[in-house]
Amino acid sequence: MTAFNEHPGRVFQVRDLHEFLGLPTDEPSINVTRSRLGRLVRQGLLDQPGRGRYQNRT
């Protein structure tokens, strides 16, 4: 959430978010993050403006 709060208008793709945060970019790690981001979208904390794209709620 910190990355989204620091860059409120930026739309992140999961792989870009991992690179931005210095996280591993292997497929299992990407899938875990994708699942967590999906949960945040369902909870109303993030928006999903397109497939695989996430951003802060505006």
Secondary structure by P-SEA (a helix, b strand, c coil): caaaaacccccccaaaaaaaacccccaaaaaaaaaaaaaaaaaccccccccccccccc
